[in-house]
Amino acid sequence: MPSHSALITVMERAARKAGSRLRRDFGEVEHLQVSKKGPADFVSKADMRAERILYDELLKVRPGWGFVLEEGGMIPGEEGKPRWIIDPLDGTTNFLHGIPHFAISIAVQEPSLDGRGWGKITSGLIYEPLTDLTWWAEMDKGAWLGEKRLRVSARRDLSEAVIATGIPFKGHGDLGEWARIFGAVAPQVAGIRRNGSAALDLAWLAAGRYDGFWEAGLKVWDVAAGILMVREAGGFVTDYTGGDQPIGQGEILASNEALHSKLHRILAKSLL
């Protein structure tokens, strides 16, 4: 039985409250698909409503903490206190199209030891409103799905591996770079998946559903909770060069220990 901190309880309570609102809004999206205006404006408002709920709930229980918000930007907290990193709706395009695959992502980042920047992610939670599943991790306490301990897959052979990715779109990302990586990875693996939520891709990798993941052009709120989850499940997360601080780089390569080095070699060679 996992024993998580009061902080995870606080995060889950806030996520459930915002998730309840997102569930209601998602129910409306289906009706808006056939309207002339379409659901885009409605979904943008749903995103901001969920973020406001998360902000209000977390500020109430941890006054003085800072925020990094997808919609609201950076809100400084008191010196020496942690900050929340929040994505109120990871998988917005899925939500917009009535595809039931999206999540809320919340992470806690501690200030650096020298007080001049930001240090490690120490807590992370990814909540799926439609399934009521809570993925969570705390530094040195493991990664969990509810009360079930998560471990990355044990596969060692790329030919048996399923790899997740995100595909550049509409001016976002470098399609040529992605295509070179895809062209190098695809012939060597059992399958490649694109499901539209980086947070859930990383959670599923931590659970062993996926064996690897790569994507560029990511924001800190997309991946902060997921990076901790993969590492606490025994996985490796780096940037494309093998550096161990992908949270600020916008690019991620994640896998288990056996496959990470193989994927890294393939990826590095494809980008020469």
Protein Blocks (a to p, Z undefined) as FASTA:
>chain_A
ZZddfklmmmmmmmmmmmmmmmmmmmmmmmmmmpmnopmlmmmmmmmmmmmmmmmmmmmm
mghiacddfklopadddehiacddddfbghklmmmnopacdcdddddddddfkopaccdd
fbdcdddfklopacdddehiapaehjaccdddfbfbfklpccdddddeehiajfklmmmm
mmmmmmmmgbdcdehpaklmmmmmmnomagbdcdehiafklmmmmmmmmmmnopacddfk
opablmlnopacdddfklmmmmmmmmmmmmZZ
